[in-house]
Amino acid sequence: QVQLVESGGGLVQAGGSLRLSCAASGLLFSNYNMGWFRQAPGKERVFVAVIGWSVSSTYYADSVKDRFTISRDNAKNTVYLQIDSLKPDDTAVYYCAARSVRARGVPATGYDYWGRGTQVTVSS
């Protein structure tokens, strides 16, 4: 059974930082690109970032690329999202997701497995 479990969310003041983690189990981690999505209150879920097996292969949504950094530790089957200079608009549930390395198409599509999310709340 595949499980993706996010952690690291919380309540943070604007300008602060958070490091989200997603621990994967039940899958061959090397077979998957790992992504992050977020869903703000009353909004649909949107793509944030993705990383391939090679840590140099990353892609970010334009809205976050200057402040967010995605990384992965393959030995720990874990993907991270470092968020700096947090803004109130970053408030959302953040989800990690897995996409087969064989998948094609734009980076925001083709994800097979999803975590249940971790809440990030940014106060002004």
C-alpha positions in Angstrom: 0.0 0.0 0.0 1.4 3.4 -1.0 1.5 6.1 1.6 2.7 9.6 1.3 2.7 11.4 4.7 3.3 15.2 4.9 4.6 17.0 8.0 6.1 20.3 9.0 3.1 22.6 8.5 2.0 25.1 11.1 1.2 28.6 12.0 3.9 31.1 11.0 4.1 34.9 10.7 4.6 36.5 7.4 8.3 36.6 6.5 9.1 33.4 8.3 10.1 30.0 6.9 8.9 26.4 6.9 10.4 23.2 5.7 7.7 20.6 4.8 8.5 16.9 4.5 6.9 14.1 2.8 7.8 10.5 3.7 7.0 7.9 1.0 6.4 4.2 1.6 5.0 1.3 -0.3 6.6 2.3 -3.6 10.0 2.2 -5.3 11.0 5.8 -4.6 13.5 5.8 -7.5 10.7 5.2 -10.0 8.9 8.4 -9.1 9.2 12.1 -9.6 7.9 13.8 -6.5 5.8 16.9 -6.5 4.1 19.4 -4.2 0.7 21.0 -4.7 -1.4 23.3 -2.5 -5.0 24.1 -2.0 -6.0 27.4 -0.5 -9.4 27.9 1.3 -12.2 28.0 -1.3 -9.7 27.3 -4.2 -8.8 24.3 -6.3 -5.6 22.4 -5.8 -2.7 23.8 -7.9 0.8 22.7 -8.8 3.7 24.1 -6.8 6.9 22.2 -7.8 8.3 18.8 -8.8 11.7 17.1 -8.6 13.0 14.2 -10.6 15.3 11.4 -9.4 18.2 13.7 -10.3 18.2 16.6 -7.8 19.1 19.0 -10.6 15.8 18.3 -12.4 13.3 20.7 -10.8 10.4 22.7 -12.1 8.5 25.4 -10.2 5.2 27.3 -10.7 6.0 30.9 -11.6 4.2 32.1 -8.5 6.6 30.3 -6.1 9.9 29.9 -7.9 11.7 32.8 -6.1 10.9 31.6 -2.6 10.3 27.8 -2.7 12.9 25.1 -3.0 12.1 21.5 -3.6 14.6 18.7 -2.7 14.7 15.0 -2.0 16.7 12.5 0.1 16.5 9.3 -1.8 18.1 7.3 1.0 15.3 8.4 3.3 12.5 8.2 0.7 11.6 11.8 1.6 10.9 14.9 -0.4 11.1 18.4 1.1 9.7 21.8 0.3 11.6 24.8 1.8 9.4 27.9 1.9 11.1 31.2 2.6 9.6 34.7 3.0 6.1 33.3 3.7 3.2 35.4 2.6 -0.4 35.2 3.8 -1.3 34.0 0.3 0.8 30.9 0.9 -1.9 29.8 3.4 -3.1 26.4 2.1 -3.0 22.7 2.6 0.1 21.4 1.0 0.1 18.0 -0.6 2.9 15.8 -1.9 2.4 13.5 -4.9 4.2 10.9 -6.9 4.5 10.7 -10.7 6.1 7.9 -12.6 9.4 8.7 -14.2 7.9 7.2 -17.4 5.2 9.8 -17.4 5.1 12.4 -20.1 3.4 15.8 -20.4 3.6 19.1 -18.5 5.1 18.8 -15.0 1.8 19.6 -13.3 0.0 16.5 -14.6 0.3 12.7 -14.3 0.5 12.1 -10.6 -0.5 8.7 -9.4 -0.4 8.9 -5.6 -1.3 11.7 -3.1 -0.7 12.4 0.5 -3.4 13.8 2.8 -1.8 17.2 3.3 -0.3 19.4 5.9 -1.8 22.8 6.8 0.3 25.9 6.4 -1.2 29.1 7.9 0.6 32.4 7.5 -0.5 35.3 9.6 0.1 39.0 8.7 
